[in-house]
Amino acid sequence: MKIFGGSAGRVLAVLIARKVGLNASEAEIKRFPDGEKYLRVDDDVTGQDVVIVQSIHHKSDDLLFEYFLLCDTIRSLGASRIIGVLPYFAYARQDSQFKPGEAVSFRTVAKLIEDVGTSELFSVDMHQHRIGRVSDVFNIPVHNLTAAPLLAEYVRSNTPLERPVVIGPDEESEQWALAAAKAIGADHDVLQKKRLTAEKVQILTTRSLAVRGRDVLLIDDIISTGDTIVSASKMLKEQGARRVIIACTHPILAQDALARIYATGAEIVVGTDTVPSPISHVSVAPLIADAMMRYLRSSPTLLEYVADDRN
């Protein structure tokens, strides 16, 4: 088996490969003066199962196209199977048509990923609020992993928590609040969000739990502009939370989001390395590697490449 990292996946590829007892392979990737992307794979991948790691963040179109080039090139070189690892999956939020003529970009990107030869896909906390199952969009197996327990355990290990409660900033985030709460044995609840405009939201109170005098772990999948988290953090402080600690899987942190979050009185803000950032203190490499190992153990054609006893 070979593990390649694209421009936005090289570090994670090395860490994942190390976890499964392999060395990461490298592809030559550069750009011509006119802006065209150049890519070359020098490794022999004939008959191999190949993992391609690429996190699709910030320069989404550019990184997606690079993933397509990697897949198509590796397939043309005779790889037997291509396993995609897209820790941050761009376009997943564009999963429905709200106005006539809008592109449902999630479905388009899914088709392209399949068409270039991806046979299996791993992602982390894919934003799929308006679709029931990932299998409703993809025709290949997709493993949508969650980093919420890792984030909660990191917080618990690095700061003492007093009567902790895990809160999601809106109803859609309850899945992550529940997973994080289970990981550290805490209560959980969600706030209620009312969207005022495309950019502005209003956060209302929790459904049931009181937070006064308690440490609150406020968790969501993505922090982009930070508007939702800023409003939620302010609300929790107004309700008397002792401390507000904020965690997210994908720290996009557009514009001045991080400064605005800290300005609410939040004590700690932590994210994962699906998107490199100043707060990416938790790596998803072990999460992905462990899920891949379980998959590899169930697939006899791949077992010979993996050293089961490696950590």
C-alpha positions as CSV (number, residue, x, y, z in Angstrom):
1,M,0.0,0.0,0.0
2,K,1.1,3.6,-0.8
3,I,0.1,6.7,1.0
4,F,0.3,10.1,-0.8
5,G,-0.4,13.6,0.4
6,G,-1.5,16.4,-1.8
7,S,-0.4,20.0,-1.2
8,A,-2.9,20.3,1.7
9,G,-2.4,16.7,3.0
10,R,1.3,16.1,3.2
11,V,1.7,16.4,7.0
12,L,-1.4,14.3,7.7
13,A,-0.2,11.7,5.2
14,V,3.1,11.3,7.0
15,L,1.4,11.1,10.4
16,I,-1.2,8.6,9.1
17,A,1.4,6.5,7.4
18,R,3.5,6.4,10.6
19,K,0.5,5.2,12.5
20,V,-0.1,2.2,10.2
21,G,3.6,1.4,9.9
22,L,4.4,2.8,6.5
23,N,6.4,5.6,5.0
24,A,4.5,8.3,3.1
25,S,5.1,8.6,-0.7
26,E,5.6,12.0,-2.4
27,A,4.2,13.3,-5.7
28,E,5.9,16.2,-7.4
29,I,3.5,19.1,-7.6
30,K,4.3,22.5,-9.0
31,R,2.8,25.3,-11.1
32,F,3.6,26.6,-14.5
33,P,4.0,30.4,-15.1
34,D,0.5,30.5,-16.6
35,G,-1.0,29.0,-13.5
36,E,-1.5,25.5,-14.7
37,K,-0.8,22.7,-12.2
38,Y,2.0,20.2,-12.9
39,L,1.9,16.8,-11.1
40,R,4.1,13.7,-11.4
41,V,4.1,10.4,-9.5
42,D,7.4,8.6,-9.6
43,D,6.5,5.7,-7.3
44,D,5.6,2.3,-8.7
45,V,1.9,1.9,-7.8
46,T,1.1,-1.0,-10.1
47,G,-1.3,-3.4,-8.4
48,Q,-1.1,-1.3,-5.2
49,D,-3.9,0.0,-3.0
50,V,-3.2,3.8,-2.8
51,V,-4.3,6.3,-0.1
52,I,-4.5,10.0,-1.2
53,V,-4.7,12.5,1.6
54,Q,-5.9,16.0,0.7
55,S,-7.8,18.4,3.0
56,I,-10.0,20.7,0.8
57,H,-9.9,24.0,2.7
58,H,-9.5,27.7,1.7
59,K,-8.3,27.2,-1.9
60,S,-11.0,24.6,-2.4
61,D,-11.2,24.5,-6.2
62,D,-7.4,24.4,-6.6
63,L,-7.0,21.6,-4.0
64,L,-9.9,19.6,-5.4
65,F,-8.5,19.7,-8.9
66,E,-5.1,18.6,-7.5
67,Y,-6.9,15.6,-5.9
68,F,-8.5,14.8,-9.3
69,L,-5.1,14.9,-11.0
70,L,-3.6,12.6,-8.3
71,C,-6.4,10.1,-8.6
72,D,-6.5,10.0,-12.3
73,T,-2.7,9.7,-12.6
74,I,-2.4,7.0,-10.0
75,R,-5.2,5.1,-11.6
76,S,-3.6,5.3,-15.0
77,L,-0.3,3.9,-13.5
78,G,-2.1,0.7,-12.6
79,A,-3.2,1.1,-8.9
80,S,-5.7,-1.5,-8.0
81,R,-7.7,0.7,-5.6
82,I,-7.7,4.4,-4.5
83,I,-8.8,5.4,-1.0
84,G,-9.5,9.1,-0.6
85,V,-8.9,10.8,2.7
86,L,-10.5,14.3,2.6
87,P,-10.4,15.4,6.3
88,Y,-12.2,18.7,5.5
89,F,-14.7,18.2,2.7
90,A,-15.4,21.5,0.9
91,Y,-18.9,22.0,-0.6
92,A,-20.6,19.7,1.8
93,R,-22.7,22.7,3.1
94,Q,-24.1,23.2,-0.4
95,D,-26.3,20.2,-0.2
96,S,-29.7,21.6,-1.1
97,Q,-31.2,24.0,-3.6
98,F,-32.8,27.0,-1.9
99,K,-33.4,29.2,-5.0
100,P,-34.2,28.0,-8.5
101,G,-31.1,27.4,-10.6
102,E,-28.7,27.0,-7.7
103,A,-26.0,24.4,-8.1
104,V,-26.2,21.6,-5.5
105,S,-22.4,21.6,-5.4
106,F,-22.1,18.7,-2.9
107,R,-23.6,16.3,-5.3
108,T,-21.5,17.6,-8.2
109,V,-18.2,17.2,-6.3
110,A,-19.2,13.7,-5.1
111,K,-19.7,12.6,-8.7
112,L,-16.3,14.0,-9.7
113,I,-14.6,12.2,-6.8
114,E,-16.2,9.0,-7.9
115,D,-15.5,9.5,-11.6
116,V,-11.7,10.0,-11.2
117,G,-11.5,6.6,-9.6
118,T,-12.0,6.9,-5.8
119,S,-13.3,3.6,-4.5
120,E,-13.5,4.4,-0.8
121,L,-13.6,7.7,1.1
122,F,-12.7,8.9,4.6
123,S,-13.7,12.3,6.0
124,V,-14.0,14.0,9.3
125,D,-17.2,15.7,10.6
126,M,-18.6,16.2,7.1
127,H,-21.2,18.9,7.2
128,Q,-24.3,17.1,6.2
129,H,-27.1,18.7,8.1
130,R,-29.8,18.5,5.4
131,I,-29.2,15.0,4.1
132,G,-30.0,12.0,6.2
133,R,-27.0,9.8,5.1
134,V,-23.8,10.2,3.2
135,S,-24.9,7.2,1.1
136,D,-27.7,9.4,-0.3
137,V,-25.0,11.4,-2.1
138,F,-22.2,8.9,-2.8
139,N,-22.2,5.6,-4.6
140,I,-19.0,4.5,-3.0
141,P,-18.4,3.6,0.7
142,V,-17.9,6.7,2.8
143,H,-16.6,6.8,6.4
144,N,-17.6,10.0,8.1
145,L,-15.6,10.1,11.3
146,T,-16.1,12.5,14.2
147,A,-13.3,14.3,16.1
148,A,-15.7,15.5,18.9
149,P,-14.4,12.9,21.4
150,L,-10.8,13.8,20.7
151,L,-11.5,17.5,21.2
152,A,-13.3,16.9,24.5
153,E,-10.6,14.6,25.8
154,Y,-7.9,17.1,24.9
155,V,-9.8,19.8,26.8
156,R,-10.2,17.6,29.9
157,S,-6.6,16.6,29.8
158,N,-5.3,20.1,29.6
159,T,-7.6,22.0,32.0
160,P,-9.5,21.1,35.1
161,L,-13.2,21.2,34.5
162,E,-15.7,22.2,37.2
163,R,-19.2,20.7,36.8
164,P,-18.7,20.5,33.0
165,V,-21.5,20.7,30.5
166,V,-21.1,20.4,26.7
167,I,-23.2,22.8,24.6
168,G,-23.8,22.9,20.9
169,P,-24.5,26.4,19.5
170,D,-27.6,25.2,17.6
171,E,-29.8,22.2,17.0
172,E,-27.7,20.9,14.1
173,S,-24.6,20.7,16.4
174,E,-26.3,18.3,18.9
175,Q,-24.5,15.3,17.3
176,W,-21.1,16.7,18.2
177,A,-22.2,17.9,21.6
178,L,-23.5,14.5,22.5
179,A,-20.4,12.7,21.3
180,A,-18.1,15.1,23.2
181,A,-20.2,14.8,26.4
182,K,-20.1,11.0,26.3
183,A,-16.3,11.1,25.9
184,I,-15.9,13.0,29.2
185,G,-19.0,11.9,31.1
186,A,-20.7,15.3,31.0
187,D,-24.2,16.6,30.5
188,H,-25.0,18.2,27.1
189,D,-27.5,20.6,25.6
190,V,-27.9,22.9,22.6
191,L,-28.7,26.5,22.1
192,Q,-31.3,27.7,19.7
193,K,-30.3,29.7,16.7
194,K,-32.3,32.2,14.7
195,R,-30.8,33.3,11.4
196,L,-31.4,37.0,10.8
197,T,-29.4,37.3,7.5
198,A,-26.9,35.1,5.6
199,E,-24.2,36.5,7.9
200,K,-26.0,37.4,11.1
201,V,-27.5,35.1,13.7
202,Q,-29.3,35.4,17.0
203,I,-28.6,32.8,19.7
204,L,-31.3,32.0,22.2
205,T,-31.2,30.2,25.5
206,T,-30.5,26.4,26.1
207,R,-33.5,24.1,26.0
208,S,-33.2,22.9,29.6
209,L,-29.8,22.9,31.3
210,A,-28.6,25.8,33.5
211,V,-25.0,26.8,33.0
212,R,-24.5,29.2,35.9
213,G,-21.3,28.4,37.8
214,R,-20.4,25.6,35.4
215,D,-17.6,25.2,32.9
216,V,-19.0,25.0,29.4
217,L,-17.4,23.3,26.5
218,L,-19.0,24.9,23.4
219,I,-18.5,22.7,20.4
220,D,-19.3,22.8,16.7
221,D,-18.0,21.2,13.5
222,I,-16.8,24.4,11.7
223,I,-15.8,27.9,12.8
224,S,-15.8,30.0,9.7
225,T,-16.7,33.7,10.2
226,G,-17.3,32.9,13.9
227,D,-20.7,34.7,14.1
228,T,-22.5,31.7,15.6
229,I,-19.8,30.9,18.2
230,V,-19.4,34.6,19.1
231,S,-23.1,34.9,19.8
232,A,-23.3,31.6,21.7
233,S,-20.3,32.5,23.8
234,K,-21.8,35.8,24.8
235,M,-25.1,34.2,25.6
236,L,-23.4,31.6,27.9
237,K,-21.4,34.2,29.7
238,E,-24.6,36.2,30.2
239,Q,-26.2,33.1,31.7
240,G,-23.5,32.9,34.3
241,A,-21.2,30.2,32.9
242,R,-18.0,30.0,35.0
243,R,-15.8,29.5,32.0
244,V,-16.4,29.1,28.3
245,I,-14.1,26.8,26.4
246,I,-14.6,26.5,22.6
247,A,-13.7,23.5,20.3
248,C,-14.3,22.8,16.7
249,T,-13.1,20.2,14.2
250,H,-12.5,22.6,11.3
251,P,-11.0,26.0,12.3
252,I,-11.5,28.0,9.1
253,L,-11.3,31.2,11.1
254,A,-12.1,33.6,8.4
255,Q,-11.2,37.3,8.8
256,D,-10.8,38.2,12.5
257,A,-12.9,35.3,13.8
258,L,-10.4,34.2,16.5
259,A,-9.9,37.6,18.0
260,R,-13.7,38.2,18.1
261,I,-14.2,34.8,19.9
262,Y,-11.6,35.6,22.5
263,A,-13.1,39.0,23.0
264,T,-16.3,37.4,24.3
265,G,-14.4,36.1,27.3
266,A,-13.8,32.6,26.0
267,E,-10.9,31.1,27.9
268,I,-9.6,28.4,25.4
269,V,-10.2,27.9,21.7
270,V,-9.1,24.6,20.2
271,G,-9.4,22.9,16.8
272,T,-8.0,20.0,14.9
273,D,-5.4,19.9,12.0
274,T,-8.0,19.1,9.3
275,V,-7.4,22.8,8.7
276,P,-4.0,24.1,9.9
277,S,-4.4,27.2,12.1
278,P,-3.1,28.8,15.3
279,I,-5.5,26.6,17.4
280,S,-5.0,23.3,15.6
281,H,-3.7,21.5,18.7
282,V,-5.5,18.1,18.1
283,S,-4.4,15.9,15.3
284,V,-7.0,13.7,13.5
285,A,-4.2,11.4,12.2
286,P,-4.8,8.8,14.9
287,L,-8.6,8.9,14.3
288,I,-8.1,8.3,10.5
289,A,-5.4,5.8,10.9
290,D,-7.4,3.7,13.4
291,A,-10.5,3.8,11.1
292,M,-8.3,2.7,8.2
293,M,-6.8,-0.1,10.2
294,R,-10.2,-1.4,11.0
295,Y,-11.1,-1.2,7.3
296,L,-7.8,-2.9,6.3
297,R,-8.3,-5.7,8.7
298,S,-11.6,-6.5,7.1
299,S,-10.1,-6.5,3.6
300,P,-7.7,-9.5,3.1
301,T,-6.2,-8.0,-0.1
302,L,-4.8,-5.1,2.0
303,L,-3.6,-6.9,5.1
304,E,-0.2,-7.9,3.7
305,Y,0.8,-4.3,3.5
306,V,0.1,-3.4,7.1
307,A,2.1,-4.2,10.2
308,D,-0.7,-4.8,12.8
309,D,1.5,-4.4,15.8
310,R,2.8,-0.9,14.9
311,N,1.4,2.1,16.8
